[in-house]
């Protein structure tokens, strides 16, 4: 019986190696190379996307140099993505590297002519150079490529308004309404369009609508539009909405609310609000103290008028408003000489201010009334509707008794503290 030959372990191993070597003698297959390249691309894309996300976050945080370095890493890993170049251009814009940003956007379009972000930001660059026609062309093209972007539509409308192309703005707004329906941004733009058309009623209507629909930014724009149009109650209503909760805490918005309260006859409420808001301030601003003085003046709170005046005169000696407030308080106290002295200071700081003439007429009227009270037989005082005092002699021509002497006006040596003094800031 013939026994089978046993293969040596060494020879078996060598045979296996020979088989493997024979299989690989022709190198990697085309499919293997393709798979390897795809794997490398996926790796580069994943790494580039991580760098892109980090660059975006750095941009949001205002770390522009870090953002630029990070997005450059993404571009090196995956240079064929125009979106990465678009972000680089945005970062350059924030760094005020405007020419570099424009070159970046233009290069990105050579890679991908449909990069709507690049077209939009090229429009921004053109508008920065006051080339509104070129900007509008880019905005419209960006919007045609990506009609879901409200900012592209709004930019085109704004550009038309800047060019005084009201028909173009109206046409784009009508088209945008079909895509976006009721939108705060579009309502604000319609308000601006109607204001330019001279239709103040519809402008206010859309401004109010924008304030109801929008976030803080558009609420503020709508509120200022209503304020400029004299819609004081509309401003107050908008500031009381939940969308304006954070906005209404700002000092400038608190002053705006106080002005609206004063214009609607609620000067005491305006004063109380300003007093309360001052408690939360580390140091009140001159604008705050001037407005507080005006509100206190309007409701006859002369002690607070004097306090505001003293603060302003001490810290802002070159500002006329402190001396105006001091003059008003002094007049209300019946201190006519002090009133005149403060008015002289106003003239020295800000010549020709209307308030000075207004208060000087009141001082003169009080002085003449006081003089008439002391010498009723010599003169009588007539104060006309404009507040200008005129003296008519009680002695007729020829030296005889007066034929018909006008009765002396009620004496007024000085204004009483409770006397209502017109706020000359409104003059």
PyMOL commands that set and color helices and strands:
alter all, ss='L'
color gray80, all
select helices_A, chain A and resi 9-23+30-60+64-77+82-94+98-111+116-128+132-145+150-162+166-180+184-196+200-213+216-228+232-239+242-244+247-249+251-263+267-279+286-298+302-315+320-332+336-349+354-374+424-426
alter helices_A, ss='H'
color red, helices_A
select strands_A, chain A and resi 379-383+389-393
alter strands_A, ss='S'
color yellow, strands_A
deselect
rebuild
show_as cartoon
